Amino acid sequence: MKKSDTAPESTLLPRPTMEDVAREARVGRMTVSRALNQPELVSPESLAAVHAAIERLGYVQNLNAGSLASNKSRIVGAVIPTIEHPFFSDTISGLSQALALNGYQLLLGQSNYDPAEELRLFDAFVGRRVDGIMLIRTSAPAALVNRIRRCGVPVIEAWDTSNDQIDMRIGFSHREAGAAVARYFAGKGRRQIGYLGSVDVRSSQRLQGLREGAKQSALPKIEAVMLDRPSGINDAPQLLAELLERRPNLDALFCSSDMLAAGVLFECQRRGIRVPQDIALMGFVDLPIAAATHPGITTIRVPSLEIGKLAGAMLLDFLDGKRPADPRIDLGFTLVERGST
C-alpha cells in the first residue's frame, strides 16, 4: 500500500464557545449565559435565537465552570462489584432513573470483587468531586472505612443491612434470607441441605444464615462448596459433582444465584436426578430464568431495582439538606415458591 506524502487534513472543527453562540444569535454573552442557566429571565425571541444558534453550532455548555461556582458537580459515583450480573444492573438502572429526574448524572465503576480496585475507584470518585457515592462493597478494609468516614460526601451502601454500616445503608439481610431458606426446607421435610456459591461477603452471609437456620431447626450440618470468584451457570457441573461427593444423600440445595441454580437444574436433568423429588432446589434474586425453566426455580426475590431508586432518593435528600430519619432501610425479601421444591 502506497503511503501518502502528506498527512490527511482533520475534519474536526474547533469547539464552539459561548462567544460564538452570542455572535451567531446576535445577542450578548450574558444573554446566552442566562438562556442556559436562568431562561425565565430571557425574552422568548432571544431565547429562541440562542437555542437555534446552539443547534446550528453544536455548542455544549461547559459544566465545570458552573460546578466550580456552585461547588456541586451534579454527578454521583457508583462502585459495584460487576456489571455482568443482572441484579446489580437493575440497581444501577434504578439509581440512574432517580438521579436523572433531578438533573444528576451517574459515574460508574466496577471493582470486579477486588478490594484494592474498590478503594482506587472510591478515591478517584472523591478526587473528581462527585456529590455523593453509592457503594456495593465487597469487603470492609480499614482504609476504605476510614475513607468513607472522612471523604466529606454522603455515601450510601447498598444491597446489605448489616450492623457495621458507616454512613447510610439500604438493602436487606442476607443472613436472614439464608435462615429463611433453612426454615423453608425444614418445613418441607428436607434434612440434608447443601449450599453452592462464592466466598464474597454477601454469599458468605447467606451461608451463615443458612447454617444458623439449620441449627435452629435441628437439621444436620450444612455442606457448602464455595468458589474464590463469582460463580455462574457454567460452574454448576463442577460444584454439584463436588457437593454430591461430599454429601451423597443430599436432598435440598440452595444456590447463591438463579443462574447457578439453573445450571444445577440442567446438570441434575443430565444426570437423571429428579428435581424436586430427589433434590429440592432454590436460587436467589428471582431473575427471569427462574420462572422460565421447567420446573420453575423456587427463589428468594430481592428488590434490586427499588434499592437503586431509593438509594438515589436518599442521596438527593441528603444533598438537599434533609438527613434521613433512619439511615438504615431494610426492604426485606420474598420467598417465591415454584416447582423446583
GITA-V141861 format. One line per field, one symbol per residue. psi: psi as a letter, one per 40 degrees, with the letter a starting at -180 (. if undefined). A space follows every 50 residues. Layout:
psi=???
//
This chain:
psi=hhiidiiiihehiihiidddddddefiidddddddddgdeeiiddddddd ddddddefhhhhdddddddefhefhhihhidiedhddddddddddddddd eefiihhhiheffhdddddddddddddefidihhhgieagidddddddde deihhhhieifiefidbiihbihddddddddddddddeeidghihhaiei ddddddddddddddddefiihhhihhifihiadeedddddddddddgdfh eihhieidddddddddddddeehhheddhhhiahdfidddedihiihhih higddddddddddddddddeeghidhehhheaihhhhaee.
//
